[in-house]
């Protein structure tokens, strides 16, 4: 099991547990009634660092064999 999967498993199993873990406590805070959307986003960003790898860049290595079709709708023309 990868480290990310084990962290996700721990977070999912935490519900109702009396065991303390900082990430679980953050998740609990995000679920509080008075937690704002902005606070929830920041909490989930903090947790994501331990669950998902951060991509600094994405490299496209495939080939495009077909063209791209565009159509423009210009009002009054």
C-alpha positions in Angstrom: 0.0 0.0 0.0 1.4 3.4 -0.9 1.9 6.1 1.6 -0.9 8.2 0.1 -3.4 5.3 0.3 -2.5 4.6 3.9 -3.1 8.3 4.8 -6.4 8.2 3.0 -7.3 4.9 4.8 -6.5 6.5 8.2 -8.6 9.6 7.5 -11.6 7.5 6.4 -11.3 5.2 9.4 -10.9 8.1 11.9 -14.6 8.9 12.1 -15.6 8.5 15.8 -12.2 7.5 16.9 -10.7 9.0 20.1 -7.2 8.6 18.7 -5.4 11.9 18.0 -3.6 12.6 14.7 -3.0 16.1 13.3 -4.4 15.4 9.9 -7.6 13.8 11.4 -8.0 16.8 13.7 -7.7 19.1 10.7 -10.4 17.1 8.9 -12.6 17.3 12.0 -12.2 21.1 12.0 -13.1 21.3 8.3 -16.4 19.6 9.2 -17.4 22.0 12.0 -20.6 23.9 11.4 -19.0 27.4 11.7 -16.1 26.6 9.4 -16.1 28.9 6.4 -15.6 27.7 2.8 -12.2 29.5 2.7 -11.1 27.7 5.9 -12.3 24.4 4.5 -10.3 24.9 1.4 -7.1 25.8 3.3 -7.6 22.7 5.6 -8.0 20.4 2.6 -5.0 22.0 0.9 -3.0 21.2 4.0 -4.2 17.6 4.1 -3.6 17.2 0.3 0.1 17.7 0.8 0.3 14.4 2.6 -2.1 12.5 0.3 -1.3 13.5 -3.2 1.9 14.3 -5.0 2.3 17.8 -6.2 2.9 18.2 -9.9 5.3 21.1 -10.7 4.9 20.6 -14.4 3.1 18.3 -16.8 4.9 17.1 -19.9 2.9 16.0 -22.9 4.9 13.3 -24.8 2.2 11.9 -27.1 1.6 12.8 -30.7 -1.5 14.5 -32.0 -2.6 12.8 -35.3 -5.7 14.8 -36.0 -6.3 18.5 -36.3 -8.5 20.6 -34.1 -11.8 22.0 -35.6 -12.9 25.5 -34.5 -16.1 27.3 -35.3 -16.8 30.9 -34.4 -20.3 32.3 -34.0 -20.1 36.1 -34.6 -23.3 37.9 -34.0 -24.5 40.1 -36.9 -22.4 38.4 -39.5 
